[in-house]
């Protein structure tokens, strides 16, 4: 689970943060106050062109950099090259992500922060500038941040806490590859394996994309698929996989989903029915029933094209997903007050932009940081109503 994200000098973000970082977490215990961390369910709201889509795009780029390397990540999926994505090519772009990870072996969560800086070389190509991993330790009730990976210009140190606290010198020959992508696949480095697995399981959902997959017109490739892909075009393959693995589970899942979608209650042949009439809500509900849930699901406007009562169904299902999978989360953007009606202020992140310049004038704030919003919520006013009434568009100082 992600507790906080900070993006510096990349896309439209100069140095913007949602949630908390490791320093905030350590200081909080001494300060004795509750922090506004990212939670299981997170709604990103704000006017058009305020950075919501860019925020998710930055996270997708970070995942691809860690799993494939920064050179490949800069040009895949239509990206224009790293030099065209960074605000100032004379400075590195920095990503900081603070996690709460499940460690079944230790029987308690681990709090780890990953930091990656990418620079532009003289040929305007991306190279890894620095990489750092810090973990929170708690000795005698005192929280401390211990650095277990520190790499600069492809050389540095790594510490495997399971083997003691001695730092070993390391080097990465390829300036495009992260050390995490290497040590995150070695069994003996459990902290790095947990971190790499968490990031590699991020899922960027495009079910509501305008682009229609050729699957719906030409049919999908044969065979069972374990997971839905980003467009949902392999839904027939996934249904086939579930049915082959456990037919009773298949009947349970499909019956549950069809009961929630009026137009599909009487569908006999689901793959054929979906091919003839793709149903986005069916895809979302199937995704949320994956037996091997994704660590974080990022969705742009999941409510798009859904009738209002189906928005309620999706909202309830997303909530249930995060309650059943305590270390998993969903981040979604929306312009629809209905879908956030049952959320708390601490689950809503407001993106604002002054438009005084092309880039770097974005702010991100938690609705839960506004005392008036919190008071109205505690009095029973729903977040959808608060948003519709304009209370979420005003800055906290304007609500006093």
N, C-alpha and C positions, 0 to 999 in steps of 0.2 A: 504494500500500500504506500502511495506517495503522500507525504505530509506537507511537502512544500517544494516549489519550483522557482528558480530565479534564472532569468535569461538576460544576458548582457551583450550589447553590440551585435545583435543578430535580427534580421528581418525588420520589423517595426519597433523592436524593443531596445531601448538604450540600457536600462538596468531596472527591470520590473520583476516583481515577486508576487506569487500567489501562495498563501500558506506560510509555513515556518521553515527555517533552516536549523542546522545543528546548534549554532550559537544561541538562537532563540530558545531552543529546547533546554539547553543546559542552564541558561540564565533564568528560565521560568521557575525552576524549583526554588531558587533563592528568592525570587521576587514574589512567589506565592500567588500568581494570577494565571487565569486560564488563557491559553493562546488560541488564535483562530487558525488552526491547521486545516488542511484539506481533509475531507472526510470520506466515508464510504460512497455517498452520493453527492455529486457536485454539479450545480447548474451554472453555466457561464452565460451571463446576460449582458445586454448593452445595445446601443444603437448600431446600425450598419457601419462597417468599416472601422470598428473600434479595436480590432485585434483578436477576436475570438477564434476565427479560422486560422489566423497566423500562429496563435498560441498552440493549437493542435498540430499545425504543420511543423512547428519547431520541435515538438516532442517526437513526431514521426522521423524527422531528420536525425535527431539524437539517437533514436533506436537504430536506424539504418547505419549510422556512423559506427556504433558499437558493434553491430553484428556483421557489417560488410566493409567497413573502412570509410574514411571521410571522402576519399576521391570518388568512390562509387556512389555514395550517398548524395553527393553534390549534383549529380547529373541524372539520377534515376527518377522515375515518376514525373517527368517534365520539369525538374528543377533546373534553373538556369546557370548553375555553376556557383561555387562558393563565393567568389569575388563579387557576384551580383546579389548575394543574399546578406552579406555583412554590411553594417552601416559605415564603418570606417576600416578600410583594409590595412591601415597602419597599426591597428590594435587587434588583439585576439578576440574572438567571440567566445563567451564563457557560458557554460550551462552548469547549474548546481541543482541537484535533486536530493531531497532528504526522504528516507524511506523508513517505514516500520515493517520489518520482514518477519515472517513466521519461521522459527527454527524448531522443528519438531524434535530434534535430537536433544537440544538444550531444554526444551519445554517452556521457553519464554521468548518473547519477541526480541529482535535485535534492531537497534536504531543505527542506520548507516547513511552517510552522505557521500554522494558521488559528484565529483567536479571534473569537468573536461573543458580545456581551452584549445581552440583551433585557430591557427594563424594562416595568413596568406603569404606565400613566398614571392620572390621577385618575378616569377613567371605567372603570378596570379592563380596559383594552384593551392589547394588546402593541404596543410600539414599539421600534425598534432603538436601543439606547443607545450602543454602540460596536462597531467592527469593526477587526480588525488582521490583517495578513499579514506574516510574517517569513520570510526566506530565509537559509539558511546559506551563507556565502561562505568560501572557503579561500584565504587569501593568505599565501604563504611558509610554509605549514604551520600557520598559525594560523586556527582556526575563529572566525567571528564571526557574530552574528545581526544582519541588516540589515532594518529595517522598510521594506517597499515599499508598504504601504497602512495608513493610520492615519486612521480616521474616528470622529468623536464628534458626536453629535446632528446627523447628516446633513451635516456639513462636515468636510473634512480634506485630506489630501494623498495622492498616488499617485506612485510612482516606477517607470518602465519601465527596467529595467537595460540593456536592449538599446539604448536611446537615451541612455545615460549615467546618472549618479546624481543628476540634478536632480529634486527633488520638485515636482510641479505641484498647485496647489489644485484641489479638486473639491467637488462638492455633489450630494446625492441628494435630489430633490424629494419623493419618497414615503418617509415614515418607516417604512413596512412592508417596503421592498425593500432587499436587501443590495447594496453596491457590487460584490461579487463576481459577482452575477447579471447585472450590466450589463457590466463590463469582462471578465468571463469569456467573453463572446461576441464580443469584438472581436479580430480577427486579430492586430493589432500588439502585443497585450499577452500574450505567449506564456506567461509564468509564471502569469498569472491564468486563461488558457484551459486550461492543464494542470490546475490546481487545480479549476476548475469542472467540467471533464470527469470528473475522478476522483470527485467527490462526486455528480454527477448520475447516474453509473453504478452507485451502490450499489444492490443488489438485496435486497429483504426477502422471503424465501421463506415462503409459507404453505401448502405442500403438505400439511403434517401438521395443518392446522387442522381443528377439529371442523365448521366450516361447509362444507357441500357446495355446490359451484357448480351453478347450474341447467344448465350445459353438459351435464352427464352425464344429464340428464333431457329436455332440450329440444333439444340439439344446438347447436353453435357457429355463429357467423356465418360466411358463406362467405368464401373468399379466404385467401391465404397471409400468415402473420405471421412476422416475422423473429426475434422472441424470445418465450419463454414469459412469461406474465404471472405475478403473484405467487401465484395459486392453481393455476396449471397448467391452467386450464379451456380454454385455446386450444391444447392439445397437437395436436389434429387440424390446426389451421391452420398450426402450425409445421412439422409433418411434410409438409404440402402444399407449404409454401414451400421446404423443403430439397429435396424431390423435383423441383419445378419448376426450381430453380436448378441442381441437379447430381444427376442420378439415380444415378450411381455413388456419390457421397458419401452419398446417402440409403440405398442398399443397404448400404454399409459400416457406417454408424452404427447402423441398425436391427438388422443382423445381430450386431454387437458387443454391443448391449444385450440382445437376446433370448437370446443365449448365456449371459448372466449371470443370467437370470430363468427358472427352470424352467417356470413356468406360462405363459410366453409363447413358448416355443421353436417352437411349431407354429402361431402366429398368422399368418394370411395378410393379413388386412385390419386393420392396426394401429389406425387411427382408430376403426373399428367395435368392435374388441376392447376398446379403452380406454374407449369410451363405455359398453359393457356392464359392464365391470369395471375401474374406475379403479385403476391401479397406481402407487403413490407412488414406488417405487424406479425405475420406468421414467422418471418425471418428473425425478428427481434425476440420473439418468445422462444424460438428454437435455440437461438444463441444463449439466452439466459438459462437454458436447461442443459447446457453442456456439462457432461460428467467430469470434465477436466477444465474448470473455469479459468478464464484469462485473468491475469493479475490486475490489469486496468483496461477498461474498455472506453475508448474515445469515440463519441458520436456527435456528428453535426446534425442539428435539427431533427431529432428522431420523431417529432410530432408532425413533420411535414406530410401533407396529404391524408392525415388521419382525421376521421370524424371525432367530435369532441368526446363522446363516450368511450371511444377506442383510445384516446389520449389518457383517460383515467385508467384504463386497463394497463397500458404500458407503464404509466407512472407507478402503479401498485406493483407490477412485476419487477421493475428496477429496484424498488425498495426491498422487496422480498429477496432478490438476488444478493444484495449487499448484506442483508441480515443473516442469510444462510452461509455466506462465504465471508467470514469476518476480515480476512486479509485481502479481499478483492474490492475494487471500487469502479465506479462509473463516473466519467466526466462528459457532460453533454452541453451543447449550446442550444439556445432556444430564443424565440421571440414570442412565445405563447404563454400567457399568464396561467392557463389551465394546468399545465404540466408541473408548475412549481407550487401549486396551491397547498400541497401537503408537506412541502419542504420546510425546514427551519431556516432562520436567517443565517446561521453559521454554515449552511450548505449552499449558499448563493454567493457568487463572485461577480462583481459588477465591473465591466470594462468601460472605461471612459477615454475620450480623446479630444484634445482641444482643436485639432486641425490647423494649428498655427504653423506647422512645418510638415514636410512629407513623412518623416519618420521620427520615432523616439519621443513622442509627446503623449504616450499612453499611460494611464494609471489603472491599477487593479486593486479593488478593495472588497472586503467581505461585508455583506449586508449586516452580519452580526456585530460589526464594530460600531454600528449606529445605535445609540441608546434609545432613541425614539422608536425606531423600527423594532427593537427588542421589546420595548414596553407594549407597543400595539400588538405584537405577536402574542405576548403573554396574556393580553386581554382578550385573545381569541380571534384576532383578525388574521386571515390567511395571507400567505405571501403573494398569491396571485392578485388578491384584492389590493394589497399594499403597492404592488408594482403598477397595476392599472390606475391606482390613485396618484401615481407620480412620486411616491415616497422613496422608491429605490433609485430614481434618477437624480435626486438631490443629494449633494454631499452632506456628510454628518453635520458640518458647521451650519448648513442651511436649514437643518431641521430643529435647531435649538430655539 
